[in-house]
């Protein structure tokens, strides 16, 4: 039986919390920040948490490195 490999793209984009949830960096934070409000920029600094079926597939992709 071949070994299950970690999905390297997911490993670069997601980190796991202590309770096992997947954290990700929020979108729209890369550039063109001058026209976005301060409140919006502050909220984009915080990491988002993936929920639902997407979280399950991310955990499967990260499984071997856990």
C-alpha positions in Angstrom: 0.0 0.0 0.0 1.5 3.4 -0.9 2.0 6.0 1.7 -0.6 8.9 2.0 1.1 12.2 1.2 0.5 15.6 2.7 -1.0 18.1 0.2 1.8 20.7 0.0 -0.4 23.5 -1.2 -2.7 23.1 1.8 0.3 22.8 4.2 1.4 26.3 3.0 -2.0 27.9 3.3 -3.5 26.4 6.5 -2.4 25.9 10.1 -4.2 23.8 12.7 -5.4 25.2 16.0 -4.8 23.3 19.3 -8.4 22.0 19.1 -7.9 20.8 15.5 -9.6 23.5 13.5 -8.1 24.9 10.3 -7.0 28.5 10.3 -6.4 30.5 7.1 -5.3 34.0 6.1 -8.2 36.2 4.9 -8.5 37.3 1.3 -8.3 40.9 0.0 -5.3 41.8 2.2 -2.5 41.8 -0.4 -2.6 45.2 -2.0 -4.9 48.2 -2.8 -5.5 48.8 0.9 -5.7 52.6 0.8 -9.4 52.7 -0.3 -10.5 50.1 2.3 -11.7 51.5 5.7 -9.6 51.1 8.8 -12.2 48.8 10.4 -12.1 46.5 7.3 -8.3 46.4 7.4 -8.3 45.6 11.1 -10.7 42.8 10.7 -8.8 41.3 7.8 -5.7 41.0 10.0 -7.3 38.2 12.0 -7.1 34.7 10.8 -10.3 33.0 9.6 -11.4 29.5 10.7 -12.7 27.0 8.1 -16.0 25.3 8.9 -18.2 22.6 7.3 -17.3 20.2 4.5 -14.3 22.4 3.5 -12.7 21.9 6.9 -13.1 18.1 6.5 -11.3 18.0 3.2 -8.5 20.3 4.5 -7.9 17.9 7.5 -7.7 15.0 5.1 -5.1 16.8 3.0 -3.0 17.7 6.1 -3.4 14.3 7.8 0.0 12.7 7.3 1.9 15.6 8.8 -0.2 15.7 12.0 
